[in-house]
Amino acid sequence: MRRQRRGKNDILIDLTSLLDVIFILLMVVLARQQVSGMNLTKQQEELDKLQAECREAEINAEEEYKLYSEQTDLAEKCVIITVTAAFDPEEPKSRTLRILKNGNSEADVFPLEGTDTGESFASFEEKLKGYVDSADGMPVVLSIADDGSEILYRDQQRIQAVFNGLQAESGDIYIRAMAGEKTK
C-alpha cells in the first residue's frame, strides 16, 4: 500500500471559469469605452456648434457696432425724430404717441383716448413742428418706429399726414418709410 503523494507541482486548477470572468470584464470595459467615445463625439459636435454660434454672434455684434457708429456719426449731422404709437391689442381705444429726438431716453408723450384724438394730435403736431423749427438748418429725418409693436392703421396714416405736411413746409425734411411702404 503505497500512497502516492502528490507534490505541489501536480495540483491542477481549472482556469476556464476565471477566463470567462476576465473575458466578460474585458467586454464591459470595451463597451463603456465605445459609449464614452460616442458621448465625446456628441459633446465635440455640440462644442463645434456653440463655437460657430459664438463666431456668428461676434460677427453680428461687429456689424451692429459698425451700424451704431455710422448712426452716431449721422446723428451729429442731422436731427432724427422717431415717433411710436403703440397700443395694447386688448385695449385699442387707449393708445400713446411718443416722440423721441436723436435717441434721447426721455420721450414726449401724447395719450390718445377713444376715437376723438384731435386735440392730442394737434399737440403732437405742434411739438413736432417745434423740433423741426429748432433744427437750425440741419436736415431732419422723421420716422415711425418699426420695432414690431402694434400700431393702428388710422394712427399711422395720421402721423404720416403730419410728416407730409411738415415736409411740404420745409425742404430739408426726409421721411423714413415703414417696412412695406414706398418712400415719399
Secondary structure, 3 states (H helix, E strand, C coil): CCCCCCCHHHCCCCCHHHHHHHHHHHHHHHHHHHHHHHHHHHHHHHHHHHHHHHHHHHHHHHHHHHHHHHHHHHHHHCEEEEEECCEECCEEEEEEEEEEECCCCCCEEEEEECCCCHHHHHHHHHHHHHHHHCCCCCCEEEEECCCCCCCCHHHHHHHHHHHHHHHHHCCCEEEECCCCCCCC
